[in-house]
């Protein structure tokens, strides 16, 4: 049973790492969007928020708090 949980977390973290490699499959336009920020910044923030959420649930599961 422990190996299934380990594989699940490995796949989940690999997915987050894969999402952070967006420069390999997305060509971001050089235009500016909301408040003058570059258009890729939203993706950057969303991936990092997703990473923090996954890390939070992983730590809750690992330390059983």
DSSP file (Angstrom, degrees, kcal/mol; ACC not computed):
  #  RESIDUE AA STRUCTURE BP1 BP2  ACC     N-H-->O    O-->H-N    N-H-->O    O-->H-N    TCO  KAPPA ALPHA  PHI   PSI    X-CA   Y-CA   Z-CA
    1    1 A X     >        0   0    0      0, 0.0     4,-1.4     0, 0.0     3,-0.2   0.000 360.0 360.0 360.0 -35.5    0.0    0.0    0.0
    2    2 A X  H  >  +     0   0    0      1,-0.2     4,-2.2     2,-0.2     5,-0.1   0.860 360.0  56.8 -65.0 -35.1    2.9    2.4    0.7
    3    3 A X  H  > S+     0   0    0      1,-0.2     4,-2.5     2,-0.2    -1,-0.2   0.849 102.5  55.1 -68.0 -32.3    4.3    2.0   -2.8
    4    4 A X  H  > S+     0   0    0     -3,-0.2     4,-2.2     2,-0.2    -1,-0.2   0.912 109.8  46.5 -64.7 -41.2    1.0    3.1   -4.3
    5    5 A X  H  X S+     0   0    0     -4,-1.4     4,-2.3     2,-0.2    -2,-0.2   0.896 112.0  51.1 -66.7 -39.6    1.1    6.3   -2.3
    6    6 A X  H  X S+     0   0    0     -4,-2.2     4,-2.3     1,-0.2    -2,-0.2   0.922 110.8  47.7 -63.6 -44.2    4.8    6.9   -3.2
    7    7 A X  H  X S+     0   0    0     -4,-2.5     4,-2.5     2,-0.2     5,-0.2   0.895 110.0  53.9 -64.2 -40.0    4.1    6.4   -6.9
    8    8 A X  H  X S+     0   0    0     -4,-2.2     4,-2.4     1,-0.2    -2,-0.2   0.944 111.5  43.9 -58.8 -49.0    1.1    8.8   -6.6
    9    9 A X  H  X S+     0   0    0     -4,-2.3     4,-2.6     1,-0.2     5,-0.2   0.869 112.2  53.3 -67.1 -35.6    3.2   11.6   -5.0
   10   10 A X  H  X S+     0   0    0     -4,-2.3     4,-2.2    -5,-0.2    -1,-0.2   0.924 111.8  45.0 -63.4 -43.6    6.1   11.0   -7.5
   11   11 A X  H  X S+     0   0    0     -4,-2.5     4,-2.2     2,-0.2    -2,-0.2   0.902 112.7  51.6 -66.3 -41.0    3.7   11.4  -10.4
   12   12 A X  H  X S+     0   0    0     -4,-2.4     4,-1.9    -5,-0.2    -2,-0.2   0.930 113.0  43.3 -63.7 -46.3    2.0   14.5   -8.9
   13   13 A X  H  X S+     0   0    0     -4,-2.6     4,-2.4     1,-0.2    -1,-0.2   0.862 112.2  54.2 -68.4 -34.8    5.3   16.2   -8.3
   14   14 A X  H  X S+     0   0    0     -4,-2.2     4,-2.5    -5,-0.2    -1,-0.2   0.876 106.9  52.5 -64.6 -36.5    6.6   15.2  -11.8
   15   15 A X  H  X S+     0   0    0     -4,-2.2     4,-2.3     2,-0.2    -2,-0.2   0.917 109.2  48.3 -63.6 -43.9    3.4   16.8  -13.3
   16   16 A X  H  X S+     0   0    0     -4,-1.9     4,-1.4     2,-0.2    -2,-0.2   0.917 112.4  48.6 -63.8 -42.2    4.1   20.0  -11.4
   17   17 A X  H  < S+     0   0    0     -4,-2.4     4,-0.5     1,-0.2    -2,-0.2   0.905 110.3  52.4 -63.4 -40.2    7.7   20.0  -12.7
   18   18 A X  H >< S+     0   0    0     -4,-2.5     3,-1.1     1,-0.2    -2,-0.2   0.884 106.5  52.9 -61.9 -38.8    6.5   19.3  -16.2
   19   19 A X  H >< S+     0   0    0     -4,-2.3     3,-0.6     1,-0.3    -1,-0.2   0.803 102.4  59.3 -66.6 -27.7    4.1   22.3  -16.0
   20   20 A X  T 3< S+     0   0    0     -4,-1.4     3,-0.3     1,-0.2    -1,-0.3   0.623  91.2  71.2 -76.3 -10.3    7.0   24.5  -15.0
   21   21 A X  T X   +     0   0    0     -3,-1.1     3,-1.8    -4,-0.5     4,-0.4  -0.156  58.3 134.6 -94.4  39.5    8.8   23.6  -18.3
   22   22 A X  G X>  +     0   0    0     -3,-0.6     4,-2.1     1,-0.3     3,-1.1   0.727  55.2  73.6 -65.2 -22.8    6.3   25.6  -20.3
   23   23 A X  G 34 S+     0   0    0     -3,-0.3    -1,-0.3     1,-0.3    -2,-0.1   0.687  90.9  61.2 -65.7 -15.1    9.1   27.2  -22.4
   24   24 A X  G <4 S+     0   0    0     -3,-1.8    -1,-0.3     1,-0.1    -2,-0.2   0.782 121.7  16.8 -79.8 -27.5    9.4   23.9  -24.2
   25   25 A X  T <4 S+     0   0    0     -3,-1.1     2,-0.4    -4,-0.4    -2,-0.2   0.401 116.3  65.2-128.9   1.5    5.9   23.8  -25.6
   26   26 A X     <  -     0   0    0     -4,-2.1     2,-0.8     2,-0.0    -1,-0.1  -0.993  58.3-155.4-129.1 131.5    4.5   27.3  -25.3
   27   27 A X        -     0   0    0     -2,-0.4     2,-0.2    -3,-0.1    -4,-0.1  -0.875  22.7-150.2-104.0 102.0    5.7   30.4  -27.2
   28   28 A X        -     0   0    0     -2,-0.8     2,-0.1     1,-0.1    12,-0.0  -0.486  13.6-121.1 -75.9 137.1    4.7   33.3  -25.1
   29   29 A X        -     0   0    0     -2,-0.2    10,-0.4     1,-0.1    11,-0.2  -0.390  15.5-127.5 -71.4 154.5    4.0   36.6  -26.8
   30   30 A X  S    S+     0   0    0      8,-0.1    -1,-0.1     9,-0.1    -2,-0.0   0.293  71.3 117.1 -88.7  11.7    6.1   39.6  -25.8
   31   31 A X        -     0   0    0      1,-0.1     8,-1.2     7,-0.1     2,-0.3  -0.308  63.8-120.8 -77.2 164.3    3.0   41.7  -25.1
   32   32 A X  B     +A   38   0A   0      6,-0.2     6,-0.2     7,-0.1     3,-0.1  -0.812  30.8 176.2-104.9 145.3    2.1   43.1  -21.7
   33   33 A X    >   +     0   0    0      4,-3.0     3,-2.3    -2,-0.3     4,-0.2  -0.050  50.6  18.1-120.5-136.4   -1.2   42.3  -20.0
   34   34 A X  G >  S-     0   0    0      1,-0.3     3,-1.7     2,-0.2    -1,-0.3  -0.062 132.8 -13.5 -47.3 120.8   -2.6   43.2  -16.6
   35   35 A X  G 3  S-     0   0    0      1,-0.3    -1,-0.3    -3,-0.1    -2,-0.0   0.695 124.3 -62.8  57.6  24.8   -0.8   46.2  -15.0
   36   36 A X  G <  S+     0   0    0     -3,-2.3    -1,-0.3     1,-0.3    -2,-0.2   0.575  96.2 141.2  82.9   9.4    2.0   46.0  -17.4
   37   37 A X    <   -     0   0    0     -3,-1.7    -4,-3.0    -4,-0.2    -1,-0.3  -0.536  59.7 -98.2 -81.0 151.8    3.2   42.5  -16.4
   38   38 A X  B >   -A   32   0A   0     -6,-0.2     3,-1.3    -2,-0.2     4,-0.4  -0.312  31.7-116.2 -65.2 154.8    4.4   40.1  -19.1
   39   39 A X  T >  S+     0   0    0     -8,-1.2     3,-0.6   -10,-0.4     4,-0.5   0.756 110.6  59.9 -68.1 -24.8    1.8   37.5  -20.2
   40   40 A X  T 3> S+     0   0    0    -11,-0.2     4,-2.0     1,-0.2    -1,-0.3   0.636  84.1  81.4 -77.5 -12.8    3.8   34.5  -18.9
   41   41 A X  H <> S+     0   0    0     -3,-1.3     4,-2.4     1,-0.2    -1,-0.2   0.850  86.1  56.1 -64.9 -35.0    3.7   35.8  -15.4
   42   42 A X  H <> S+     0   0    0     -3,-0.6     4,-2.5    -4,-0.4    -1,-0.2   0.916 108.4  47.5 -62.0 -43.4    0.2   34.4  -14.7
   43   43 A X  H  > S+     0   0    0     -4,-0.5     4,-2.5     2,-0.2     5,-0.2   0.916 110.8  52.5 -63.2 -42.9    1.3   30.9  -15.7
   44   44 A X  H  X S+     0   0    0     -4,-2.0     4,-1.7     1,-0.2    -2,-0.2   0.917 111.8  45.3 -57.8 -46.4    4.4   31.2  -13.5
   45   45 A X  H  X S+     0   0    0     -4,-2.4     4,-2.3     2,-0.2    -2,-0.2   0.912 112.3  51.0 -67.1 -43.5    2.3   32.2  -10.5
   46   46 A X  H  X S+     0   0    0     -4,-2.5     4,-2.4     1,-0.2    -2,-0.2   0.898 109.6  49.9 -63.0 -41.0   -0.3   29.5  -11.1
   47   47 A X  H  X S+     0   0    0     -4,-2.5     4,-2.2     1,-0.2    -1,-0.2   0.897 112.3  47.8 -64.7 -39.3    2.3   26.8  -11.3
   48   48 A X  H  X S+     0   0    0     -4,-1.7     4,-2.1    -5,-0.2    -2,-0.2   0.856 110.5  50.5 -73.3 -33.3    3.9   27.9   -8.1
   49   49 A X  H  X S+     0   0    0     -4,-2.3     4,-2.2     2,-0.2    -2,-0.2   0.915 110.8  50.4 -66.2 -41.9    0.6   28.1   -6.3
   50   50 A X  H  X S+     0   0    0     -4,-2.4     4,-2.5     1,-0.2    -2,-0.2   0.907 109.2  51.8 -60.3 -41.9   -0.2   24.6   -7.5
   51   51 A X  H  X S+     0   0    0     -4,-2.2     4,-2.7     1,-0.2    -1,-0.2   0.912 109.1  49.6 -61.5 -42.9    3.3   23.5   -6.2
   52   52 A X  H  X S+     0   0    0     -4,-2.1     4,-2.1     2,-0.2    -1,-0.2   0.882 110.9  49.7 -64.7 -37.9    2.6   25.0   -2.8
   53   53 A X  H  X S+     0   0    0     -4,-2.2     4,-2.3     2,-0.2     5,-0.2   0.934 112.9  46.0 -65.5 -46.3   -0.8   23.3   -2.6
   54   54 A X  H  X S+     0   0    0     -4,-2.5     4,-2.4     1,-0.2    -2,-0.2   0.912 113.3  50.0 -63.0 -42.4    0.7   19.9   -3.5
   55   55 A X  H  X S+     0   0    0     -4,-2.7     4,-2.4    -5,-0.2    -1,-0.2   0.872 108.9  53.0 -64.1 -37.1    3.6   20.4   -1.1
   56   56 A X  H  X S+     0   0    0     -4,-2.1     4,-2.2     2,-0.2    -2,-0.2   0.948 112.3  43.0 -62.1 -49.6    1.1   21.3    1.7
   57   57 A X  H  X S+     0   0    0     -4,-2.3     4,-2.2     1,-0.2    -2,-0.2   0.861 113.1  53.4 -68.2 -34.2   -1.0   18.1    1.2
   58   58 A X  H  X S+     0   0    0     -4,-2.4     4,-2.9    -5,-0.2    -1,-0.2   0.931 110.3  46.7 -63.1 -44.9    2.2   16.0    0.9
   59   59 A X  H  X S+     0   0    0     -4,-2.4     4,-2.6     2,-0.2     5,-0.2   0.884 110.9  52.1 -67.0 -37.3    3.5   17.4    4.2
   60   60 A X  H  X>S+     0   0    0     -4,-2.2     5,-0.9     1,-0.2     4,-0.8   0.906 114.8  43.1 -62.6 -40.7    0.2   16.8    5.9
   61   61 A X  H  <5S+     0   0    0     -4,-2.2    -2,-0.2     2,-0.2    -1,-0.2   0.903 116.0  47.5 -70.9 -41.7    0.2   13.2    4.7
   62   62 A X  H  <5S+     0   0    0     -4,-2.9    -2,-0.2     1,-0.2    -3,-0.2   0.926 123.4  30.5 -69.6 -45.4    3.8   12.6    5.5
   63   63 A X  H  <5S-     0   0    0     -4,-2.6    -1,-0.2    -5,-0.2    -2,-0.2   0.461 100.4-134.3 -94.0  -1.6    3.8   14.0    9.0
   64   64 A X  T  <5       0   0    0     -4,-0.8    -3,-0.2    -5,-0.2    -4,-0.1   0.892 360.0 360.0  51.2  51.6    0.2   13.0    9.6
   65   65 A X      <       0   0    0     -5,-0.9    -1,-0.1    -6,-0.2    -4,-0.1   0.396 360.0 360.0-103.1 360.0   -0.9   16.3   11.2
